[in-house]
Amino acid sequence: MHYSVFTDKTHQIIKQKYFNDIVPMILALDIRNTYRPDNEMAFYYHIHSFLTQIPDNEDDIYHAARTYLRNYVKLCLSGYTPANAHFKDIFDGVYEFIRNIRKNSTPGKTKLIATINTCKETCKHLLYLSNEDKEKIISDLDKVQVACYYLTILLAFERRTSLTSTLATLYKMLISEREVSEYECQLLYLTNPIDVMNILNKYIYYFPNENSPFYTLKIDSALSWDAIDAIRDYSISDIYLYPEQKTINCVVEIENIVFGGYIYTLNNGVTLQNIENSLKDSSCHYVLNGYTEFVNCLRQLTSGKTESVHRTINKLNYEKLPFGFIIAAFAILKIAFKIKFSK
């Protein structure tokens, strides 16, 4: 959140773009790294199967989920011979549960458990079934319950984000290790999503050698900056205003003033007035007002004009400030004034 984003878009738009692009990538990585094909009852088993089966750009995830679950029930029932096909009636409650999966009214876990338990009770009381048949049916009902439950969790994600189709596309790219063509990058992504996911994978899932006495999650600072740069280039390049290097240097100088330690000395030949003038002369000066205002506050503080700065700080609209560390910079000043005037 401290990374400066030079844009005229609102904080909400920036956060939403980061969320929409990065959350599906992180989920795709987590599924790929933890999915186990030999455990049908595991959390990601059916989510993996569902994501790999739905078409790209599927616009009705709920219909796709109903289709997947019906096909899974059909697969479970395929082991029954025609002679005992009437066993399938036991699953009527399951089919009813699946039919009720809708965008605004998907049944929850309590309803699912009640449905499966009713089906099991029906099975147990059918006298013409052998114990072996009952065990098989109950085992199949347990499998169906797991499939329905984990798919409804995915649908809850879809209901909140509408990102399941994006997740499916990225996940299929990831597990197939399909190269994204230059045309696709230009048309869809600007930055290759596989490259971004590979960097994120190293950043999130990197562990030092297990023989190390410090075997714990390690975040390498250089790698973290690689991840941040990759995310920025992938997610917000279409709204990012690329300022001159001189402007970027000024912003870095401001960040160093704020977070560079107890005493920070400006680089040779650099003054607060120089920084303020450079920001005002920038080609994207209209999105740099927050930085300019902060430098102006620092200049006034060095001249002893604390009351003026205090009034400026109190009138600030933080939502109008540039997205990034400058929000924290002003917050630090505000806290400092609060402490000063409370004495």
N, C-alpha and C positions, 0 to 999 in steps of 0.2 A: 504493500500500500504506500510505501514511502517513495517509490519510483516515480519520477516526474513524468507526466504525460502532457505533452504540448498539443493541446487541441481546444477547439471552441465548444466541444460537446459537454454536456452536464456530467456530474459525478455518477448519476444513475445510469446513464447510457454507457459510460466506461465500465462500470462494475458489471452491468448486464452482458456486455460484450466479452469481458474476461470470463464470466461465469459460463456463458453459452458455449464458448470455445474450449475452455480448459477443463471444466468438470467432466464432459464426456471422455476426454483424453485420459484423465486420471482414472475414471471408472473402467475404461477399456484396458488400461494397464493392469489394474487390480484384478479384473476378471482373468486376463491372460496369465498373470503370474500366480494365481491361486486356484484356478480351475483344475479339477482332477476328473478325467473321463471315466475312471473306474468306480466312482462313488455317486450312484444315482440319487442318493438322498442329500447330497451336499448342496450348499446354498447356490452356487453358481452353475450347477449342472444344467438345469432347465433354462436359466437365463442365457447361458452360452448357446444352447441348442436353439432357443428362440431367436436370438440375435443373428445367428448364422443362417437361419431359414427365411427370415422376412426379406422381401425385396428392398433394394435401395430406394430411398425416398418414399417409403411406405407412409401414406397419409392417414391411415386409420389403424393405429396401433391396437385399439381395443378389438376390432374385427380380427386382426392378425392373431391376437392372444386367444380369442375364442376358437379360431381355426386350429391353432397349435394344440390347445388343450383337448379339443374333440379328437384330433388325430392321435394324441397320446393315449387317451382312454381307449380309442379303437385299437391301438397297438397292444395295450394291456389285455384287451378282450380277444385278441387274435389267437391266443393260446387255447381258447375253449373250442371244443369240437362241436359240430352241428347237433350232436345228441344232447348236449347240455347247454345249448345256446340260450335257453330261457334264464340262465344265470344272469344274462345281461340286464334283465329288468331291475336287478338290485342296484344298478348304477343310474337309475332314472333321476334320483336326487342330485347326482353329480352333474348330469346334463342340464338340469334346471338351474343349478348354480352357475354353470358356464354361460347359459343363455342370458343370465342377469348381469353379466359383465358389460358395463356401459361406461361411457365417459363420466357421467355424473352420478352413477349409482352402483358401483362395483361392490358386491357383498364383502364383508370383512372377515377377519380370522374367526371370530365367534360363530358367525353363520356357517363358515366352512367346516369347522370342527363339529358343529351340531349336525350338519348334513352328512358328513362321513360317519359319525356315530350312529345316525339313524340307519344308514345303509348297512353298517356292520350288524346292528341289532336285527335287521330284517334277515340278513344272511344267517345269523346264528339260530334263528327260530324256524328255518326251513328244514323240515324233518327229512326231506328226500335227499338232502345234501350230505355227502360223506364228510368226515372230519378233514380229510385231505383237501376236498374241494373248498371247504370253508376257510381253511388256512391260506389257500392260494388266493381266494377272493379278498380276504382281509388284507393280505400282503399287497395285492394290487390297489386296494383302496388307500392303504398307507402311502403308496407311491403317488397316486393321484392327488392325495391331500398335499404332499410336498410340492408337486408340480403347480397346483393351483395357488398355494400360499406364496411361493417365491415369485410366481408371475404377477400376483396381485401387488407384491412389494414393488416390482418393476413398474407396474401400472400407476402406483402412487407417485413414483418418480416422474412418470410421463404426465400425470395430471398436474403436477406442480411446475414442470419445466418445459414440456413438449419437446424434449431432446432425445427421445429414445431412438428415433430414426437416425439422427446424427451419430448417436452412440453405436448403433448397429453398423453404419458405414465405416466409422473409424475402427471398430473392433475387427471387422472383416479384413480391412487393410492390414491391420497389425498382425493378425494370426496367419495371414497368407503371405506376409512380407512382400506384398505386391508393391512394385515401384510405382510411384505417382508420376505420370508423364508431365513433361514441361507444359504441355497444353492445359492439362488439368490444373496445374499450379497457377497458371495465368488466369484461367477461367474461374476457378473455385477458391483457391487458397492463398495465392501470392507466395506463401512459404510452404514447403513440403511438410504435411502433417506428420509423416513418418519420422522425419528428422526431429521435429519438436517432441514427439512421444519418446523417441530414443533418449533425448536429453533429459526429459522428465523422469524416465525410468531410472537413469543413473542417479538422478538427484533424490528421488523418493526411496528407491530400493537398494541403494548402495550400502554395503556393510564392509568393514575392514576384515582382514583375514581372521577367521574364527579362532586361530591359535593365539591371537593377540590378547594380552591381559585386559585390553580396553575394548573388548568385543561389544560394541554398542553402535547405535545409529550415528553415522558421521556425516556431517554436512560440510562439504568442501566449499570454501568461499568462492573460488574461481568457478566451480561448477554451478553454484547457485546463481552467479551473474550470467553464466551461459544460459541457464534455464530462464531467467528473467528476460534476457534479450530475445530468446527464441519465442517466448510467449508474447512479448510485445510485437515482434515482427509478424507473428501469425495472427494475433487477435485484433490488434488495433492499428495496423499499418494503414488501413483505409481512412482512418480519421486522425492519424498522427501527423502533425505539422513538423517537418524536419527543419529546425532552425540552423543558422550558421554555427560553425564550431566556436566562434567567439562568444556567442550567446550561451552555448552549452557550458563553456569554461566559466562563464559568470555564474551560472546556476550551480555548478560544482563548487565554486568558491563560496557561495552562500551556504551550501550544505555543510561545507567544512567549518564555516564560522559557527554554525549551530551545533554540529555533532563532533567537531574536531578536537575536543578536549577542553580542559579548564581555561587554558590560555592559547589563543590561536592567532598567529601572525599572518597577515595577508602576504601574498607573493610580492616579490620586488616590483615596484612600479605600479602596483594595483592599489587603488583607493576605493572607498565606498562610493564616492562620486563617479569614478570611472565606471564602476559596475552599473550604477543606476543609469548613466548616460548610454552605455552599451545596450542595456535592456530596452531603453526607449527607442534606440535606433534600429533594433532588430526588425527583420521582415515580418515576424509574427508577434510584434510588440503588443498587439491587442489581446493576446492570451497570456501575457507575462505581467499583468498589472499586480498580481499578488506578490511576485518577487520584487518588483519595483517598490511597492509599498513597504515591504519588509526592510529593504535596504534603507529606504527613507526613514523608517522608524529607528534603525540602528544609528543613522547619522544624527538624528535628533537626540538620541540618548547620549551620544558622545558630546553633545553640546549642552547637556543638562536639561533638555526640554522633556522631562518625564511626564508632566501633566498632559501635554499635547499627545504624546504617544499613548498614554493611558486612555484618553478619549477615543483615539483611533482604534485601539484594540477592542474597546467595549462596543464600538459600532460595527465591527466586522461581521459580514455574513460568510460563514465558513463554507457554505455550499457554493459560493461564487469564487472561492479561491481555486487556483489550479490544483488538479489532482496530483497528490504526491506529498513529499516531506514538508512542503511549505505550510501545510495545515498544522503539523506538529510543531513547526518553528513558532508560529503565532501562539499556539497553545502554551508553549513554554514561557513566552513573554507574558501571557495572561496570568499564568500561575505565579510568575515572579512578582507581578504587580499586586496580585491578591495577597501574597505573603507580605510584601512591603507595606501595603496600606492597612493591613490588619494589626500591625504592631502598635 
